[in-house]
C-alpha cells in the first residue's frame, strides 16, 4: 500500500496532467479502521450469503426502493415494514412450495 509521500507524488502527477478538478479523497487506513471501530454514527452492515440469482434479485429490489424513495434510510425502513407484514403461515407456505431455484 502506498504511503502518504507516494500518494502526494500521484496527486502532483494528476495535477500536472490536468486532472486537478476531479473529486478525490485521501484515506488513511489506520484512521478509517479506528473510526469504524468507534462507530459514532451507529451504522451497521447487513450481510448474508446467497447465490448469484438471489443476490441480483435482492439488489435489484433494493435499488428500486432507493430510487423510488430517494432517502436510503426510509427506503430500508419501508422494506423492513413490508417484510414484517408477511405472516409466519405465509412464509412457511412459500418455503414449502416447489421453486425453480
C-alpha positions in Angstrom: 0.0 0.0 0.0 1.4 3.4 -0.9 2.4 5.8 1.9 1.4 9.5 2.1 4.6 10.6 0.2 3.7 8.2 -2.7 0.1 9.5 -2.7 1.4 13.1 -2.8 3.5 12.2 -5.9 0.5 10.7 -7.6 -1.6 13.8 -6.8 1.1 16.0 -8.2 1.2 13.9 -11.4 -2.6 14.2 -11.7 -2.5 18.0 -11.2 0.3 18.3 -13.8 -1.8 16.3 -16.3 -4.9 18.5 -15.9 -6.9 16.4 -13.5 -6.8 18.8 -10.5 -10.6 19.3 -10.6 -11.5 15.7 -10.2 -13.1 14.7 -6.9 -10.7 12.9 -4.6 -10.4 11.6 -1.1 -7.3 10.7 0.9 -8.0 7.6 3.0 -5.6 6.7 5.8 -6.5 3.0 6.6 -5.5 3.1 10.3 -7.6 6.1 11.0 -10.5 4.8 8.9 -10.4 1.5 10.9 -10.4 3.4 14.2 -13.4 5.4 13.0 -15.2 2.2 12.0 -14.5 0.6 15.4 -15.7 3.7 17.3 -18.8 3.8 15.0 -20.1 7.1 16.4 -22.8 7.1 13.7 -24.0 3.7 14.9 -24.0 2.3 11.3 -24.2 -1.4 10.9 -23.8 -3.7 7.9 -26.2 -6.4 6.8 -24.5 -9.4 5.2 -25.7 -12.8 4.1 -24.5 -15.5 1.8 -26.6 -16.3 -1.3 -26.3 -17.5 -4.9 -25.8 -15.1 -7.8 -29.5 -15.1 -8.8 -30.7 -14.2 -5.3 -28.0 -11.6 -5.0 -29.1 -9.9 -8.2 -32.8 -10.1 -7.4 -32.3 -8.7 -3.9 -30.1 -5.8 -5.1 -32.5 -5.0 -7.9 -35.3 -4.6 -5.4 -33.1 -2.6 -3.0 -32.1 -0.3 -5.9 -35.8 0.0 -6.9 -36.8 1.1 -3.3 -34.0 3.5 -3.0 -34.7 5.1 -6.4 -38.4 5.4 -5.7 -38.0 6.9 -2.2 -34.6 8.7 -2.7 -34.0 8.6 1.1 -32.0 5.4 1.7 -32.9 5.2 5.4 -36.6 5.5 4.7 -36.4 3.0 1.8 -34.8 0.4 4.1 -37.4 1.1 6.8 -40.2 0.5 4.3 -38.6 -2.8 3.2 -38.4 -3.9 6.8 -42.0 -2.9 7.5 -43.2 -4.8 4.4 -41.3 -7.9 5.4 -42.8 -7.7 8.9 -46.3 -7.7 7.5 -45.9 -11.2 6.0 -47.4 -13.8 8.3 -45.5 -16.8 9.6 -48.0 -19.0 7.8 -47.4 -17.3 4.5 -43.6 -17.7 4.9 -44.0 -21.4 5.8 -46.3 -21.9 2.8 -43.8 -20.2 0.4 -40.9 -22.3 1.8 -42.8 -25.5 1.2 -43.7 -24.6 -2.5 -41.6 -26.1 -5.2 -39.5 -23.3 -6.6 -37.2 -23.5 -9.6 -34.2 -22.1 -7.7 
